[in-house]
Amino acid sequence: MATEQTLPLEVEELEPGRPQKSMTIGAVCKGLAQEFPDISISKIRYLEDQKLLNPRRTPGGYRLYSSSDVVRLRTILRLQRDEFLPLRVIRQELASGRADDGDASVTSGASTSGAGKRKRRASVSVQDAGPMYPLEDVLEETRASADLVRELEDYGVIKGEVRAGLHYYDETEREIIRAVTELARYGVGGRNLRVFRSSADREAALLQQILAPALRSRNPERRKEALEALENLAAVASHLKHLLLIRDLRRIAN
């Protein structure tokens, strides 16, 4: 039985007025592997299941990716890797028109890192944790080990929920697991993450202190404004922390 990888890497597909080259999912995966070593066909399919990608299909059901599909995929992968945004926020970013400026061609192996471009500050949402994901799906998507997830729970980095004997995690916790999985490659373990947890607790306490009266307000409009202010302050604080870290790392590098 044929699979999607057995199709030619590039498929000429005629549209009204002009031809356009499309790529199979295997070709897209291979072309982006240099920039994103963890990419896999299953991950691309998962992003499609989450309604972030919508490639065309042949009458036989094979996925065909256009250059704009590849640009969109690269944007998603970079937002995950560089800004650690959850898929819910990435969906909002894409809906608002955010797109990667890099070269859409992936077959040549060339890619633009965007190192010279100024990154947009990460979006922050504190009002809705989003959907919950079972442990099995989290492990498959993040490529984390079950032992690492348990270690993160032991050190209070994530909490999750237990439903009918199964462990579930929200979107933010899933992205925390993804980020820690990257750090684990360099020997960073749960006990090392206490510094991140302590820093986050202190920052949250500071922002709470600033906005506490408004957050406790029974006036719906005032509380809504306070939540919006909290999200903005969180984004500013996150950006500031990033800048301070870069400054200190430059000192180490020099």
C-alpha positions in Angstrom: 0.0 0.0 0.0 1.4 3.4 -1.0 2.3 6.0 1.6 2.6 9.7 1.3 6.4 9.4 1.2 6.3 7.3 -2.0 5.0 10.3 -4.0 7.6 12.4 -5.8 9.1 15.0 -3.5 7.7 17.8 -5.6 4.4 17.6 -7.5 3.4 19.9 -10.3 -0.1 20.9 -9.8 -2.0 23.0 -12.3 -4.1 25.9 -11.1 -6.1 28.3 -13.3 -3.7 30.4 -15.2 -0.4 29.0 -13.9 1.4 26.0 -12.5 2.5 25.7 -8.9 4.9 23.3 -7.3 3.6 21.5 -4.2 5.5 19.2 -1.8 4.7 16.0 -0.1 4.7 15.9 3.7 7.9 13.8 3.6 9.6 16.4 1.5 8.6 19.2 3.8 9.8 17.3 6.8 13.2 16.6 5.1 13.6 20.2 4.0 13.0 21.7 7.5 15.0 19.1 9.4 18.2 21.1 9.3 16.6 24.1 11.0 14.3 22.0 13.2 16.0 18.6 14.0 13.0 17.4 16.1 10.5 17.8 13.3 8.7 14.7 12.2 5.8 13.7 9.9 3.7 12.8 13.0 4.3 16.3 14.4 3.2 18.0 11.1 0.1 15.8 11.1 -0.5 16.8 14.7 -0.4 20.5 13.8 -2.9 19.8 11.1 -5.2 18.0 13.6 -5.0 21.2 15.7 -6.3 23.2 12.7 -3.0 25.1 12.4 -2.3 23.7 8.9 -4.6 23.0 6.1 -2.7 21.4 3.1 -4.5 20.5 0.0 -5.3 16.9 -0.7 -5.1 14.9 -3.9 -8.1 12.7 -4.9 -6.2 9.8 -3.4 -5.9 11.7 0.0 -2.2 12.6 -0.2 -1.2 15.9 1.5 0.3 18.5 -0.8 2.0 21.6 0.7 2.3 24.9 -1.1 5.1 27.4 -0.4 2.6 29.4 1.7 1.9 26.3 3.8 5.7 25.9 4.4 6.0 29.5 5.4 3.1 29.0 7.9 4.7 25.8 9.3 8.1 27.4 9.7 6.4 30.3 11.6 4.6 27.8 13.9 7.8 25.9 14.6 9.8 29.1 15.3 7.2 30.5 17.7 7.3 27.2 19.6 11.1 27.0 19.7 12.1 30.7 20.1 9.2 32.1 22.1 7.7 29.0 23.7 4.2 30.0 22.8 1.4 27.5 23.3 -0.6 26.5 20.3 -3.6 28.5 21.4 -1.6 31.7 21.3 0.2 30.7 18.1 -3.3 30.3 16.5 -4.1 33.9 17.6 -0.8 35.2 16.2 -1.5 33.5 12.8 -5.0 34.8 12.8 -3.7 38.4 13.3 -1.5 38.0 10.3 1.8 37.1 11.8 4.0 35.2 9.2 7.6 34.3 9.0 9.8 36.4 6.7 12.1 33.5 5.9 12.6 31.8 2.6 9.7 29.4 1.9 12.0 27.1 -0.1 13.0 24.1 2.0 14.3 21.7 -0.7 17.6 23.6 -1.0 18.4 23.2 2.7 18.8 27.0 3.0 17.0 28.9 5.7 17.0 32.3 7.3 17.5 32.4 11.0 16.0 35.9 11.4 18.7 36.7 13.9 18.9 40.2 12.7 15.2 40.8 13.0 13.6 42.1 16.2 11.2 39.6 17.6 7.7 40.5 18.6 7.1 40.2 22.4 5.4 36.9 23.2 1.6 37.1 23.7 0.5 36.2 27.2 -2.9 34.9 28.3 -3.8 34.5 32.0 -7.6 34.1 31.6 -7.9 30.7 30.0 -5.7 27.7 30.5 -7.2 26.1 27.3 -7.8 22.4 26.6 -6.3 19.6 28.7 -4.1 16.9 27.1 -3.5 13.4 28.4 0.0 12.4 29.4 0.3 10.0 26.4 -0.3 12.9 23.9 2.0 15.2 25.8 4.9 12.7 25.7 4.4 12.1 22.0 4.2 15.8 21.1 7.1 17.0 23.3 9.2 13.9 23.1 9.7 14.1 26.9 10.2 11.0 29.0 7.6 10.0 31.6 10.4 10.2 34.2 11.1 13.8 33.4 7.4 14.7 33.7 7.2 13.0 37.1 10.3 14.9 38.2 8.8 18.2 37.2 5.7 17.4 39.2 7.9 16.4 42.2 9.6 19.8 42.1 6.4 21.7 41.6 7.2 23.0 38.2 4.0 21.5 36.8 0.9 20.1 38.5 -1.6 18.7 36.0 -4.9 17.0 36.9 -6.0 13.4 37.5 -9.2 12.4 35.8 -10.4 8.8 36.0 -6.9 7.7 36.9 -5.3 9.5 33.9 -3.0 12.5 34.1 -3.9 15.6 32.1 -2.0 18.8 31.5 -3.1 22.2 30.1 -1.4 23.8 27.1 0.9 26.0 29.2 2.2 23.0 31.2 2.7 21.1 27.9 4.9 23.9 26.6 6.8 23.9 29.9 7.5 20.2 29.4 8.6 20.9 25.9 11.0 23.7 27.1 12.4 21.6 29.9 13.0 18.7 27.4 15.3 21.0 25.5 17.1 22.0 28.6 17.4 18.3 29.7 19.7 17.7 26.7 22.3 19.8 28.4 21.9 18.0 31.7 19.4 20.4 33.3 17.2 18.5 35.7 14.2 19.2 38.0 16.3 20.4 40.9 18.0 22.9 38.6 14.7 24.4 37.7 14.0 25.6 41.2 15.7 28.9 40.2 13.1 29.4 37.4 10.2 28.4 39.7 11.4 30.8 42.4 11.9 33.6 39.9 8.4 33.1 38.4 6.8 33.0 41.9 8.5 36.3 42.8 7.4 38.0 39.6 3.9 36.8 40.0 3.8 38.1 43.5 5.0 41.5 42.4 2.4 41.8 39.6 -0.3 40.6 42.0 0.7 43.3 44.5 0.5 46.0 41.8 -3.0 45.0 40.6 -4.5 43.3 43.6 -7.2 45.9 44.4 -8.5 45.9 40.8 -8.3 42.1 40.5 -10.5 41.8 43.6 -13.0 44.3 42.3 -16.6 43.1 41.9 -17.0 45.6 39.0 -16.8 43.4 35.8 -15.4 46.2 33.7 -12.7 47.1 36.3 -11.7 43.4 36.7 -11.6 43.0 32.9 -9.2 46.0 32.6 -7.1 44.6 35.5 -6.8 41.2 33.7 -5.7 43.0 30.5 -3.2 45.1 32.4 -1.9 41.9 34.1 -1.3 40.3 30.7 0.5 43.4 29.4 2.6 43.6 32.5 3.5 39.9 32.2 4.5 40.4 28.6 6.7 43.4 29.5 8.2 41.6 32.5 9.0 38.5 30.3 10.6 40.8 27.7 12.7 42.6 30.3 13.9 39.3 31.8 14.9 38.1 28.3 16.9 41.3 27.8 18.6 41.1 31.2 19.5 37.4 30.5 21.0 38.3 27.0 23.0 41.1 28.6 24.5 38.7 31.2 25.2 36.0 28.7 27.1 38.5 26.5 29.3 39.1 29.5 29.9 35.4 29.9 30.6 35.0 26.2 33.1 37.8 26.2 
